[in-house]
């Protein structure tokens, strides 16, 4: 798994986020502080596409094909681990290279499938990590999204 800078042609501006989140105009939503500005210690919600992962692999001069389903595979080369949770089709992850931890799921918006990541810095408290899960679930509820099984006909 390789975390990627978010660049895509898809329009996610119609998606709803929890009330204390703002859309960055691209593919990410970030938690705001009491002043309405980005909370640098807050939760981030990113929508990841195959193109994002392809660009990241190209930046590393990798010949491997990128696939959003790589988000559900452990990869010791980049210190990425993923584990199932008690919530169906939502997985916890730790990204040792980018020092992040949070939750990841496969979603469908229109005809396309994406990975939705909700995360905080790896050193953050369990309370903040739990907040990333509740933010992910609230995002799903607001947008009528249901996490998909990444092992089935994707």
C-alpha positions in Angstrom: 0.0 0.0 0.0 1.2 3.4 -0.9 -0.4 6.6 0.4 -1.0 9.0 -2.4 -1.4 12.7 -3.0 -5.0 13.1 -4.0 -5.6 14.1 -7.7 -8.5 13.1 -9.8 -11.2 14.3 -12.2 -14.1 13.0 -10.2 -16.4 15.5 -8.5 -17.0 14.8 -4.9 -18.3 18.3 -4.0 -21.9 17.0 -3.5 -20.9 14.6 -0.8 -21.9 15.5 2.8 -19.4 15.4 5.7 -19.8 15.7 9.4 -20.7 19.2 10.5 -17.2 20.1 11.7 -15.5 19.0 8.5 -14.8 21.0 5.3 -14.3 19.8 1.8 -10.9 20.7 0.3 -12.3 21.1 -3.2 -10.7 17.9 -4.4 -11.1 14.5 -2.7 -10.5 15.2 1.0 -12.5 16.4 4.0 -10.7 17.7 7.0 -11.8 18.4 10.6 -11.9 22.0 11.6 -11.2 23.7 14.9 -13.5 26.2 16.7 -12.3 29.0 14.3 -13.5 27.0 11.3 -9.9 26.5 10.1 -8.2 23.1 9.5 -7.4 21.3 12.7 -3.9 20.0 12.1 -4.4 17.5 14.8 -7.9 16.5 13.6 -9.3 13.7 11.5 -8.9 13.6 7.7 -11.3 11.7 5.3 -9.7 11.0 1.9 -11.3 9.4 -1.1 -8.6 7.3 -2.9 -8.8 6.3 -6.6 -6.8 3.9 -8.7 -5.3 7.0 -10.4 -4.0 8.2 -7.1 -2.2 4.9 -6.4 -0.9 4.7 -9.9 0.7 8.2 -9.6 2.3 7.2 -6.2 3.7 4.0 -7.7 5.1 5.9 -10.6 6.7 8.4 -8.3 8.5 5.5 -6.6 9.5 4.1 -10.1 7.5 0.9 -9.4 6.5 -1.2 -12.4 3.6 -2.8 -10.4 0.0 -2.1 -11.4 -1.9 -0.1 -8.8 -5.2 -1.1 -7.5 -7.4 0.4 -4.8 -7.8 -3.1 -3.3 -4.1 -2.9 -2.3 -5.5 -0.8 0.6 -6.7 -4.0 2.2 -3.4 -5.9 2.0 -0.5 -5.8 4.4 2.7 -4.5 2.9 5.9 -4.7 5.1 7.9 -2.9 2.4 6.1 0.3 3.2 5.2 -0.5 6.9 1.4 -0.8 6.1 -0.8 -3.1 8.1 -4.5 -3.7 7.9 -6.8 -5.6 10.2 -10.5 -6.4 10.3 -12.7 -4.7 12.9 -16.0 -5.6 14.5 -17.7 -3.5 11.8 -18.4 -5.4 8.6 -16.1 -4.3 5.7 -14.4 -1.6 7.7 -10.7 -2.2 8.5 -8.2 -0.5 10.8 -4.8 0.4 9.3 -1.5 1.7 10.3 0.8 3.4 7.8 4.3 3.4 9.3 5.9 5.4 6.5 3.4 8.3 6.7 2.9 7.8 10.4 -0.9 7.5 10.1 -3.5 5.2 11.7 -7.2 5.0 11.1 -9.8 3.1 9.2 -10.4 2.2 5.5 -13.3 0.8 3.5 -14.3 0.2 -0.1 -17.3 2.3 -1.2 -19.2 2.9 -4.4 -20.2 6.4 -5.6 -22.2 6.2 -8.9 -20.7 3.5 -11.0 -17.2 3.9 -9.5 -15.5 2.2 -6.5 -13.2 4.1 -4.2 -11.4 3.6 -1.0 -12.4 5.9 1.9 -9.7 6.5 4.5 -10.4 8.2 7.8 -7.2 8.8 9.8 -5.1 10.7 12.3 -1.4 10.9 13.1 0.0 7.6 14.4 1.0 9.2 17.7 -2.5 10.4 18.5 -4.6 9.0 21.3 -7.0 6.1 21.1 -9.8 8.7 21.5 -8.7 10.5 18.3 -8.4 7.2 16.5 -11.9 6.2 17.6 -13.1 9.6 16.4 -11.8 8.7 13.0 -14.0 5.6 13.0 -17.1 7.6 14.1 -16.4 10.2 11.5 -16.2 7.5 8.8 -19.5 6.0 9.9 -21.2 9.5 10.0 -19.9 10.2 6.5 -21.4 6.9 5.3 -24.7 7.7 6.9 -24.9 11.2 5.5 -24.2 9.9 2.0 -26.2 6.7 2.2 -23.0 4.7 1.6 -22.4 1.1 2.7 -18.9 -0.4 3.0 -18.5 -3.1 0.3 -16.8 -6.4 0.6 -13.4 -5.9 -1.1 -13.2 -9.6 -1.8 -16.3 -9.8 -4.0 -16.5 -9.1 -7.7 -14.7 -5.8 -7.6 
